Amino acid sequence: MDDLFVLAVIAVAVVLIVALLVLAKKQSKLQFQLSESQLRIEQLMEELKAIYAGAAGQGNHLARIEEQLGQLSDRQEQLDEQDPTHQSYSEAIELIQGGASTDELVRHGLRREEADLLMRMHGVQSLG
């Protein structure tokens, strides 16, 4: 009976050792996968930081462009206000919309060709 008990204990010990080896190998494999996953997460975090930095840079760039566009628009308005030709055309267009004729535009200082062109562009017939 003692021999049977010793054999059983040895068999259980062998099974436990084999199970322990299998578990150790599995744990080693999982540890390797965990390390690889952590490395990939770190790489993705760095990529995400770069994307955020790029997006912030684009936002700043867009804000500068919008500011420059506003400045250019303001400057264009100033130039338009200073340009007597622009004012003359604006006044002529208002006259046309008020029903003025080509001859009336010529009397206000436009050349006949300019008056004809403005009449074609802004006159009653261009609406229909």
DRENNUVO-741103 format. One record per residue (C-alpha): residue in one letter; x, y, z. Coordinates in nm, 4 decimals, padded with zeros to 6 digits. Layout:
['a' [X Y Z]];
...
END
This chain:
['m' [00.0000 00.0000 00.0000]];
['d' [00.2872 00.2331 00.0702]];
['d' [00.4161 00.1846 -00.2805]];
['l' [00.0782 00.2722 -00.4244]];
['f' [00.0609 00.5838 -00.2112]];
['v' [00.4101 00.6896 -00.3158]];
['l' [00.3222 00.6305 -00.6812]];
['a' [00.0065 00.8359 -00.6431]];
['v' [00.1980 01.1186 -00.4786]];
['i' [00.4600 01.1039 -00.7553]];
['a' [00.1884 01.1041 -01.0223]];
['v' [00.0159 01.4000 -00.8619]];
['a' [00.3510 01.5786 -00.8320]];
['v' [00.4287 01.5130 -01.1999]];
['v' [00.0850 01.6384 -01.3033]];
['l' [00.1313 01.9479 -01.0874]];
['i' [00.4771 02.0115 -01.2312]];
['v' [00.3471 01.9735 -01.5886]];
['a' [00.0535 02.2030 -01.5094]];
['l' [00.2939 02.4514 -01.3515]];
['l' [00.5164 02.4431 -01.6606]];
['v' [00.2168 02.4918 -01.8909]];
['l' [00.0925 02.7810 -01.6784]];
['a' [00.4408 02.9359 -01.6657]];
['k' [00.4678 02.9160 -02.0448]];
['k' [00.1194 03.0646 -02.0845]];
['q' [00.2051 03.3410 -01.8337]];
['s' [00.5260 03.4155 -02.0236]];
['k' [00.3322 03.4397 -02.3495]];
['l' [00.0728 03.6697 -02.1901]];
['q' [00.3504 03.8839 -02.0401]];
['f' [00.5068 03.9193 -02.3857]];
['q' [00.1680 04.0132 -02.5378]];
['l' [00.1139 04.2652 -02.2583]];
['s' [00.4542 04.4229 -02.3231]];
['e' [00.3803 04.4438 -02.6955]];
['s' [00.0389 04.5962 -02.6268]];
['q' [00.1869 04.8537 -02.3895]];
['l' [00.4484 04.9460 -02.6497]];
['r' [00.1779 04.9852 -02.9151]];
['i' [-00.0288 05.2000 -02.6795]];
['e' [00.2728 05.4253 -02.6209]];
['q' [00.3270 05.4553 -02.9971]];
['l' [-00.0381 05.5411 -03.0522]];
['m' [-00.0250 05.7995 -02.7738]];
['e' [00.2725 05.9653 -02.9422]];
['e' [00.0886 05.9659 -03.2743]];
['l' [-00.2174 06.1129 -03.1051]];
['k' [-00.0047 06.3870 -02.9465]];
['a' [00.1357 06.4687 -03.2900]];
['i' [-00.2148 06.4816 -03.4376]];
['y' [-00.3325 06.7116 -03.1576]];
['a' [-00.0310 06.9362 -03.2068]];
['g' [-00.0984 06.9486 -03.5805]];
['a' [-00.4643 07.0269 -03.5259]];
['a' [-00.3766 07.3040 -03.2820]];
['g' [-00.1268 07.4399 -03.5335]];
['q' [-00.3908 07.4324 -03.8056]];
['g' [-00.6344 07.6113 -03.5761]];
['n' [-00.3784 07.8830 -03.5095]];
['h' [-00.2991 07.9057 -03.8786]];
['l' [-00.6687 07.9344 -03.9633]];
['a' [-00.7144 08.2064 -03.7002]];
['r' [-00.4238 08.4037 -03.8522]];
['i' [-00.5718 08.3648 -04.2004]];
['e' [-00.9128 08.4816 -04.0783]];
['e' [-00.7499 08.7817 -03.9123]];
['q' [-00.5603 08.8667 -04.2309]];
['l' [-00.8778 08.8264 -04.4347]];
['g' [-01.0586 09.0663 -04.2034]];
['q' [-00.7750 09.3166 -04.2346]];
['l' [-00.7772 09.2839 -04.6138]];
['s' [-01.1533 09.3269 -04.6214]];
['d' [-01.1275 09.6398 -04.4079]];
['r' [-00.8489 09.7732 -04.6286]];
['q' [-01.0514 09.7010 -04.9433]];
['e' [-01.3463 09.8905 -04.7982]];
['q' [-01.1184 10.1834 -04.7200]];
['l' [-00.9813 10.1805 -05.0726]];
['d' [-01.3296 10.1549 -05.2189]];
['e' [-01.4387 10.4546 -05.0143]];
['q' [-01.1380 10.6541 -05.1344]];
['d' [-01.1767 10.5558 -05.5010]];
['p' [-01.3900 10.8179 -05.6763]];
['t' [-01.4511 10.5803 -05.9672]];
['h' [-01.5998 10.3219 -05.7332]];
['q' [-01.8224 10.5833 -05.5726]];
['s' [-01.9204 10.7069 -05.9161]];
['y' [-02.0183 10.3548 -06.0231]];
['s' [-02.2036 10.2936 -05.6978]];
['e' [-02.3980 10.6149 -05.7436]];
['a' [-02.4663 10.5264 -06.1073]];
['i' [-02.6006 10.1849 -06.0083]];
['e' [-02.8302 10.3505 -05.7550]];
['l' [-02.9480 10.5890 -06.0262]];
['i' [-03.0134 10.2957 -06.2617]];
['q' [-03.2097 10.1151 -05.9939]];
['g' [-03.4043 10.4366 -05.9477]];
['g' [-03.4943 10.4355 -06.3181]];
['a' [-03.2250 10.6657 -06.4645]];
['s' [-03.1478 10.6518 -06.8369]];
['t' [-02.8127 10.6171 -07.0102]];
['d' [-02.8170 10.9904 -07.0933]];
['e' [-02.8649 11.0762 -06.7255]];
['l' [-02.5632 10.8638 -06.6355]];
['v' [-02.3547 11.0432 -06.8981]];
['r' [-02.4624 11.3779 -06.7489]];
['h' [-02.3360 11.2509 -06.4109]];
['g' [-01.9869 11.2064 -06.5535]];
['l' [-01.9736 10.8579 -06.6977]];
['r' [-01.8578 10.7896 -07.0509]];
['r' [-02.1270 10.6594 -07.2882]];
['e' [-01.9637 10.3108 -07.2977]];
['e' [-01.9544 10.2906 -06.9181]];
['a' [-02.3169 10.4027 -06.8927]];
['d' [-02.4239 10.1439 -07.1545]];
['l' [-02.2372 09.8679 -06.9744]];
['l' [-02.3838 09.9587 -06.6370]];
['m' [-02.7313 09.9754 -06.7899]];
['r' [-02.6843 09.6239 -06.9329]];
['m' [-02.5590 09.4914 -06.6004]];
['h' [-02.7964 09.6661 -06.3628]];
['g' [-03.0832 09.7943 -06.5725]];
['v' [-03.4404 09.6714 -06.5736]];
['q' [-03.3855 09.4414 -06.8727]];
['s' [-03.1111 09.2489 -06.6840]];
['l' [-03.3681 09.1490 -06.4236]];
['g' [-03.5961 08.9688 -06.6668]];
END
